[in-house]
Amino acid sequence: MEKLREKLGQARRFMEGVLGADKYRQYLAHLAKTHPDAEPMTERVFWREYSNWQEHNPQGRCC
C-alpha cells in the first residue's frame, strides 16, 4: 500500500510539472533562496501576473 501511495505521489508531481501547476511552488522556493526578506505574492496574484506575462510574451504556445 505504501508503494502505491509513493507511485501515485510521483505521478501527481510529474503531471503537475508537465501541466505547469508547480510553477507557484517553484516561485516560492526561488524567492526564499534568492530574496529571503521579500514577501511572496499570493497564489492568486502570482497566476494573474503569470497569465499577463504569457499574454505579452507568447513563446511556444499553440494559441
Residue frames as a rotation matrix with the C-alpha (Angstrom) as fourth column:
MET 1
0.571 0.821 0.000 0.00
0.821 -0.571 0.000 0.00
0.000 0.000 -1.000 0.00
GLU 2
0.426 -0.493 -0.759 2.86
0.178 -0.777 0.604 2.36
-0.887 -0.393 -0.243 0.83
LYS 3
-0.653 -0.684 0.325 4.48
0.411 0.041 0.911 1.73
-0.637 0.728 0.255 -2.56
LEU 4
-0.085 0.721 0.688 1.20
0.983 -0.053 0.177 2.55
0.164 0.691 -0.704 -4.28
ARG 5
0.791 0.360 -0.495 0.98
0.494 -0.853 0.170 5.89
-0.361 -0.379 -0.852 -2.44
GLU 6
-0.046 -0.911 -0.410 4.56
0.124 -0.412 0.903 6.66
-0.991 -0.010 0.132 -3.36
LYS 7
-0.685 -0.184 0.705 3.93
0.671 0.215 0.709 5.89
-0.282 0.959 -0.023 -7.04
LEU 8
0.332 0.884 0.329 0.74
0.930 -0.364 0.039 7.95
0.155 0.293 -0.943 -7.07
GLY 9
0.641 -0.182 -0.745 2.60
0.269 -0.856 0.441 10.87
-0.718 -0.483 -0.500 -5.49
GLN 10
-0.492 -0.870 0.011 5.31
0.235 -0.120 0.965 10.60
-0.838 0.478 0.264 -8.13
ALA 11
-0.424 0.424 0.800 2.71
0.903 0.135 0.407 10.52
0.064 0.896 -0.440 -10.89
ARG 12
0.666 0.703 -0.249 0.94
0.731 -0.682 0.028 13.56
-0.150 -0.201 -0.968 -9.42
ARG 13
0.285 -0.647 -0.707 4.19
0.075 -0.720 0.690 15.55
-0.956 -0.250 -0.156 -9.23
PHE 14
-0.678 -0.516 0.523 5.06
0.508 0.185 0.841 14.53
-0.531 0.836 0.137 -12.79
MET 15
-0.031 0.770 0.637 1.69
0.978 -0.108 0.178 15.67
0.206 0.629 -0.750 -14.12
GLU 16
0.745 0.250 -0.618 1.90
0.457 -0.866 0.201 18.95
-0.486 -0.432 -0.760 -12.21
GLY 17
-0.204 -0.913 -0.353 5.29
0.101 -0.378 0.920 19.54
-0.974 0.152 0.169 -13.81
VAL 18
-0.667 0.009 0.745 4.01
0.725 0.237 0.647 18.74
-0.171 0.971 -0.165 -17.28
LEU 19
0.247 0.900 0.361 0.96
0.917 -0.337 0.215 20.96
0.315 0.278 -0.908 -16.86
GLY 20
-0.423 -0.506 0.752 2.86
0.259 -0.863 -0.435 23.78
0.869 0.011 0.495 -15.13
ALA 21
0.633 0.773 0.049 0.84
0.133 -0.172 0.976 23.56
0.763 -0.611 -0.211 -11.93
ASP 22
0.497 -0.508 -0.703 4.03
0.866 0.249 0.433 23.51
-0.045 -0.825 0.564 -9.85
LYS 23
-0.030 -0.545 0.838 5.14
0.567 -0.700 -0.434 26.98
0.823 0.462 0.330 -11.00
TYR 24
0.624 0.298 0.723 3.90
-0.341 -0.728 0.595 28.68
0.703 -0.617 -0.352 -7.84
ARG 25
0.943 -0.330 -0.041 5.87
0.210 0.494 0.844 26.27
-0.259 -0.804 0.535 -5.64
GLN 26
0.200 -0.905 0.376 8.94
0.962 0.109 -0.251 26.87
0.186 0.412 0.892 -7.79
TYR 27
0.200 -0.034 0.979 8.42
0.144 -0.988 -0.064 30.61
0.969 0.154 -0.193 -7.42
LEU 28
0.915 0.189 0.356 8.20
-0.311 -0.231 0.922 30.32
0.256 -0.954 -0.152 -3.63
ALA 29
0.709 -0.705 -0.017 11.36
0.626 0.619 0.474 28.20
-0.323 -0.347 0.881 -3.48
HIS 30
0.040 -0.693 0.719 13.25
0.836 -0.371 -0.404 30.61
0.548 0.617 0.565 -5.73
LEU 31
0.423 0.207 0.882 12.09
-0.122 -0.952 0.282 33.64
0.898 -0.227 -0.377 -3.76
ALA 32
0.996 -0.040 0.082 13.06
-0.075 0.164 0.984 32.07
-0.052 -0.986 0.161 -0.43
LYS 33
0.471 -0.872 0.133 16.50
0.848 0.489 0.204 31.21
-0.243 0.016 0.970 -1.77
THR 34
-0.250 -0.626 0.738 17.33
0.855 -0.501 -0.135 34.45
0.455 0.597 0.661 -3.58
HIS 35
-0.484 0.173 0.858 15.26
-0.245 -0.968 0.057 37.05
0.840 -0.182 0.511 -1.69
PRO 36
-0.523 0.278 -0.806 14.54
0.688 0.695 -0.207 35.67
0.503 -0.663 -0.555 1.79
ASP 37
-0.824 0.184 -0.535 13.34
0.305 -0.653 -0.693 39.06
-0.477 -0.735 0.482 3.09
ALA 38
-0.828 0.519 -0.211 10.81
-0.507 -0.533 0.678 39.64
0.239 0.669 0.704 0.31
GLU 39
-0.340 0.816 0.468 7.16
-0.375 0.339 -0.863 38.93
-0.863 -0.469 0.191 0.88
PRO 40
-0.918 -0.041 0.395 5.86
0.303 0.567 0.765 36.47
-0.256 0.822 -0.508 -1.73
MET 41
-0.605 0.769 -0.206 2.86
-0.737 -0.442 0.511 37.15
0.302 0.461 0.835 -3.93
THR 42
-0.067 0.673 0.736 -0.28
-0.559 0.586 -0.586 35.27
-0.826 -0.451 0.337 -3.08
GLU 43
-0.588 -0.140 0.797 -1.03
0.408 0.799 0.441 32.34
-0.699 0.584 -0.413 -5.35
ARG 44
0.451 0.852 0.265 -3.90
0.727 -0.179 -0.663 34.24
-0.518 0.492 -0.700 -6.94
VAL 45
0.708 -0.263 -0.655 -1.73
-0.377 -0.926 -0.035 37.28
-0.597 0.272 -0.755 -7.72
PHE 46
-0.375 -0.900 0.224 1.07
-0.302 0.347 0.888 35.03
-0.877 0.265 -0.402 -8.98
TRP 47
-0.334 0.291 0.897 -1.19
0.739 0.671 0.058 33.31
-0.585 0.682 -0.439 -11.51
ARG 48
0.783 0.604 -0.150 -2.65
0.410 -0.682 -0.605 36.66
-0.468 0.412 -0.782 -12.63
GLU 49
0.390 -0.736 -0.553 0.85
-0.604 -0.658 0.450 38.07
-0.695 0.159 -0.701 -13.17
TYR 50
-0.548 -0.597 0.587 1.99
-0.009 0.705 0.709 34.89
-0.837 0.383 -0.392 -14.92
SER 51
0.151 0.703 0.695 -1.03
0.830 0.292 -0.475 34.95
-0.537 0.649 -0.539 -17.22
ASN 52
0.877 0.128 -0.464 -0.38
-0.048 -0.936 -0.348 38.61
-0.479 0.328 -0.814 -18.07
TRP 53
-0.062 -0.982 -0.177 3.26
-0.565 -0.111 0.817 37.82
-0.823 0.150 -0.548 -18.78
GLN 54
-0.453 -0.060 0.889 2.26
0.469 0.832 0.295 34.97
-0.758 0.551 -0.349 -21.10
GLU 55
0.611 0.763 0.212 -0.13
0.618 -0.293 -0.729 37.24
-0.494 0.577 -0.651 -22.99
HIS 56
0.831 -0.322 -0.454 2.64
-0.422 -0.896 -0.138 39.76
-0.363 0.306 -0.880 -23.64
ASN 57
-0.229 -0.963 -0.145 5.37
-0.925 0.169 0.340 37.15
-0.303 0.212 -0.929 -24.30
PRO 58
0.807 0.570 0.153 3.89
-0.494 0.794 -0.354 34.26
-0.323 0.210 0.923 -26.30
GLN 59
-0.260 -0.942 -0.212 6.56
-0.964 0.241 0.113 31.57
-0.055 0.234 -0.971 -26.53
GLY 60
-0.921 -0.258 -0.291 5.89
-0.315 0.934 0.170 28.16
0.228 0.248 -0.942 -27.97
ARG 61
-0.475 0.830 0.291 2.16
-0.120 0.267 -0.956 28.15
-0.872 -0.490 -0.027 -27.41
CYS 62
-0.664 0.267 0.699 -0.24
0.723 0.470 0.507 26.85
-0.193 0.842 -0.505 -29.99
CYS 63
0.224 0.879 0.421 -2.84
0.893 -0.358 0.273 29.59
0.391 0.315 -0.865 -29.47
